[in-house]
Amino acid sequence: MNNVPASIVWFEVPADDVNRAKTFYEELFGWKNDRLPGPTEYWHMDTGGADASPDGGVLKRQNPGQRGITNYILVASVDESAARVQKLGGQVCMPKTAVPGMGHFAICQDTEGNMFGLWESEPNSK
């Protein structure tokens, strides 16, 4: 495939009550929460691990079916990986989307109905 290690680099926790979820993880693990800039309420959860440890985010649940923590996997190309997801029988549920100045992501579903994200780092993304 490519030389990018396919490792988990980020996770998201959907919540009905964002403050309750932030407090839960803060008190359980000692994770710190800071709101990220932007029009959508999105909180960065600093897990306090080494630089290679994935951090995550807490966001308002978008729909009732949005359950479970979504892990984001680092890939060299969201486009190529999304095509492979489909070729292998999975689905692309949310197409490639830019996070300005950081990269691109897509949300996918595996053959068993599990959701995951693909993440491509790209500092010049718009």
N, C-alpha and C positions, 0 to 999 in steps of 0.2 A: 504493500500500500504506500506508505510514506514514512518519513523519519520522525514524525511527531508522536510522542507517547500518548496513547489513548487512555488518559487518566481523568478522574473526576477533578474538576477545577472549581466548581461552584455548585451550590444547591439552593433551592427555593422552598420556603414553607408557606403555603397558602393558609390564610386565617380568616375566620368570621370576625374575630375581635383581635385586631393587630396588637393592641396594647397588652392584652392578655397573653398572646403568644410570645411577645417580646419578653414579658416578665417571666413566663414559664422557663424559657431557655436561659435567661439571665440568671435566675435563681437556681436552676438545675445544674448548669455547666459553668456559670460565671462569664458567659459570652456578653460582650458589650454591643450595644446597638446605636447606630448613628443614621439619621435620615439622609438619604442621598438626594442631591438636587434634581429637580425635574418636576413636571406637572403631575405625575402620578406618585402617590404616597408609596415609598419603597424604602425599607430599612435594611442597611448593611449589618449583618451579624458577624462580628470579629470573633473567631473561635479561639484566638490567642495562641494558635499553634505556630510551628515554624513557617517560614515564607512559602514552603511547598504545600502546606496544609490548606485544604479548601476552606474558604469562608462561605457565607451564604447570605440570603436575603429573606425578609418577611414582607409579604404583600397581602392586600385584601383579596380574598377569594373572588375570582372572576365569575364563576358559575358553580352550581351545586355539584357538578360532576368533577370539579377540580379537587381531587383528594390525594393525599400522600405527598411526600417530599419529592421534588423533581431534581435529579442530578444532571449536571451539565458535563459532557465529555469533551475534552480538547481534541480537535481534529485539524488537519492541515487545510481542509477545504470543506465548508458547509455544503456547497453545491455537490461536490463529488460524494460526500458521505450520505447526503440525503438521497441521492440517486441509488446508492448501494442499499440503503434502508428499504426502498421500494422494490429493488431487484430481489432482495432476500425475503420479501413478503410482509414487511412492515409498512407503516403509513407515515407520511409527513402531515402533521396536524396543523402546524403553523409554519409557513414558508420562511425562508431566510429573511431576517430582520436586522437592521443595523442598530447598534448601540453607539452613538456618535463618539468618536475618539477612543473607542475601546475594541470593537470588533463586531461580529455578526453571530446570530444564533438561529436555530430552527428547533421546533418542538416536534418530536416524533413519538410513535408508538411501535413497540416491538410486536412480534407475532403472538404474544400472550396477553396483549392489552396493557402492558406497562408503559408509562410515559417516561421520556428522557429528553434531554436537550443536547444539541450539538453546538459546540462553541469554537469559533475561529477568531483568534486574536488578530486585530488589524487596527493599529493606532490611527490610521488615516480614514477610518470608516466615517460615513456621513449619513 
